[in-house]
Amino acid sequence: MHVLERVRTAPDPVELPSHMQRVYRTSEGVRRIIPGVDDLIHRSAEHLALFSELDPAWSPTSRTGPTDTKVHP
């Protein structure tokens, strides 16, 4: 129940800036490509860290400057 409550009360997602994604419209729908996400996935697995702990380029904290709480491998 704790996980469900955290998801339910979490802040709304922040829209990814358009310059940090490529959007393709096809007959099957919209496809979004986020450059660098493959590397982020590998770093996340290697360091057992959340994306937010790795400070991805599209993170709001990354746009305002890094904090001391982020992991920087």
C-alpha positions as CSV (number, residue, x, y, z in Angstrom):
1,M,0.0,0.0,0.0
2,H,2.9,2.4,0.6
3,V,4.1,2.2,-3.0
4,L,0.6,2.9,-4.3
5,E,0.2,5.9,-2.0
6,R,3.6,7.3,-3.1
7,V,2.6,7.0,-6.7
8,R,-0.8,8.5,-6.1
9,T,0.6,11.5,-4.2
10,A,3.7,12.1,-6.3
11,P,4.1,15.4,-8.2
12,D,2.9,15.4,-11.8
13,P,5.6,14.5,-14.3
14,V,7.5,17.4,-15.9
15,E,7.3,17.7,-19.7
16,L,10.6,16.9,-21.4
17,P,11.8,20.0,-23.3
18,S,11.3,19.6,-27.1
19,H,15.0,20.2,-27.8
20,M,15.9,17.2,-25.7
21,Q,13.8,14.7,-27.7
22,R,13.1,13.7,-31.3
23,V,9.5,13.1,-32.1
24,Y,8.4,11.0,-35.1
25,R,4.8,10.6,-36.2
26,T,4.0,7.4,-38.0
27,S,0.8,5.6,-39.0
28,E,1.2,3.6,-35.7
29,G,1.3,6.7,-33.6
30,V,3.9,9.0,-32.0
31,R,7.4,7.8,-31.3
32,R,9.8,9.7,-29.1
33,I,13.6,9.2,-29.1
34,I,15.6,10.6,-26.2
35,P,19.2,10.9,-27.1
36,G,21.5,9.5,-24.4
37,V,18.8,7.4,-22.7
38,D,20.6,4.1,-23.6
39,D,23.8,5.3,-21.8
40,L,21.7,6.4,-18.8
41,I,20.1,2.9,-18.6
42,H,23.5,1.2,-18.6
43,R,24.8,3.6,-15.9
44,S,21.7,3.0,-13.9
45,A,22.2,-0.7,-14.0
46,E,26.0,-0.5,-13.4
47,H,25.6,1.7,-10.3
48,L,22.2,0.4,-9.1
49,A,21.0,4.0,-9.2
50,L,17.8,5.7,-10.1
51,F,17.8,7.9,-13.2
52,S,17.2,10.9,-10.9
53,E,20.4,9.9,-9.0
54,L,22.4,10.1,-12.2
55,D,21.2,13.6,-13.1
56,P,20.1,13.1,-16.7
57,A,20.4,16.1,-19.0
58,W,16.6,16.5,-19.1
59,S,16.3,16.6,-15.3
60,P,15.0,19.9,-13.8
61,T,18.0,19.9,-11.4
62,S,20.4,19.5,-14.3
63,R,19.0,22.6,-15.9
64,T,19.4,24.6,-12.7
65,G,22.8,23.1,-11.6
66,P,23.8,19.9,-10.0
67,T,23.3,19.2,-6.3
68,D,25.6,17.4,-3.8
69,T,23.1,14.5,-3.5
70,K,23.5,13.2,-7.1
71,V,25.7,10.3,-8.0
72,H,28.3,11.3,-10.7
73,P,30.1,8.2,-11.9
